[in-house]
Amino acid sequence: MDSYIIESNKKKSRIPARLDFAQSGTGLVLGLFMWVHMLLVGSIILGKGSFDFVAKTMELAFLSDTGHGFPIAVFFAVLTIFTIFIIHALLGIRKFPISWKQHRILRDQIAMMNHTDTNLWYIQAVTGFIMFFAGSVHLYIMLTHPGSIDPYLSADRIVSGNMWPLYLILLVCVELHGTIGLYRLCMKWGWFAGKDARKSRQTLKKLKNRATVFFLTIGVFALLVFVVIGINHRDKLGEKYIKQAAAVEQVQAVEPIQAVEPIPVQAETKAVEEGQAPEEAHKADVTNE
């Protein structure tokens, strides 16, 4: 009884609610960024030129006189996302089971309840745990190599750098975690609830499933395209696309040189003997013919 009185006299803290709000906010930013990021990466499906245009736009190439862009812009963008990613992960880990015993109890309760949204939360927790490691590797690579966003360099990293298994795992985890997270945010904060909460829940769940299939399809196709490019580019490892494109454009811009008719050897010899220029002798020879 004494312990109950002591507990009830404690001042209620708002810190857990604020941390929960911060977790929801960072999750919303990362979820929306994930969708935009997947659409930008999916531009490789349209061709190497499309992906290179997206990459150069991210580097603010339109502000550069040379058109090469500023990789430092990508650095600060990745640094911002990386910071939000770490904050979100630290806030989310508060709700993870901290021991195997707690995990078994949680699994038993989930199996007993057999509740769809609870199962989605568990999937989100597992994928979030995997993303903490796989996502950190990807973001660190982008942070230390901000100028390597290029059709060929990215493909080389995936194939020759043997990063495709990591990116495949990360793709699945990101799409599941992100879409489930956005769905649960709508449910938690009552967004798009409408008058009929049950109907709204079913509608949002259908949108979640379609979004998952859509972005997973784009991601898998984009990864396959990068793999094909990387395999074909193995003999030119490390070569950037922009150099090849510029070289091709330069060659195409050069006007074709008109062929010069060769001077006959006899006319040239005769001209030397008579003290004439070879070109004049060749013209005279052509006129006589």
Stockholm file with secondary structure:
# STOCKHOLM 1.0

chainA/1-289         MDSYIIESNKKKSRIPARLDFAQSGTGLVLGLFMWVHMLLVGSIILGKGSFDFVAKTMELAFLSDTGHGFPIAVFFAVLTIFTIFIIHALLGIRKFPISWKQHRILRDQIAMMNHTDTNLWYIQAVTGFIMFFAGSVHLYIMLTHPGSIDPYLSADRIVSGNMWPLYLILLVCVELHGTIGLYRLCMKWGWFAGKDARKSRQTLKKLKNRATVFFLTIGVFALLVFVVIGINHRDKLGEKYIKQAAAVEQVQAVEPIQAVEPIPVQAETKAVEEGQAPEEAHKADVTNE
#=GR chainA/1-289 SS CHHHHHHHHSCCCSHHHHHHHHHHHHHHHHHHHHHHHHHHHGGGGGCHHHHHHHHHHHTTGGGCSSSCCCHHHHHHHHHHHHHHHHHHHHHHGGGSCSSHHHHHHHHHHHHHHCCHHHHHHHHHHHHHHHHHHHHHHHHHHHHHCTTCCSHHHHHHHHHTTTCHHHHHHHHHHHHHHHHHHHHHHHHHHTTTCCSCHHHHHHHHHHHHHHHHHHHHHHHHHHHHHHHHHHHHTGGGTTCCHHHHHHHHHHHHHSCCCCCCCCCCHHHHHHHHHHTCCHHHHHHHHHHHC
#=GC SS_cons         CHHHHHHHHSCCCSHHHHHHHHHHHHHHHHHHHHHHHHHHHGGGGGCHHHHHHHHHHHTTGGGCSSSCCCHHHHHHHHHHHHHHHHHHHHHHGGGSCSSHHHHHHHHHHHHHHCCHHHHHHHHHHHHHHHHHHHHHHHHHHHHHCTTCCSHHHHHHHHHTTTCHHHHHHHHHHHHHHHHHHHHHHHHHHTTTCCSCHHHHHHHHHHHHHHHHHHHHHHHHHHHHHHHHHHHHTGGGTTCCHHHHHHHHHHHHHSCCCCCCCCCCHHHHHHHHHHTCCHHHHHHHHHHHC
//
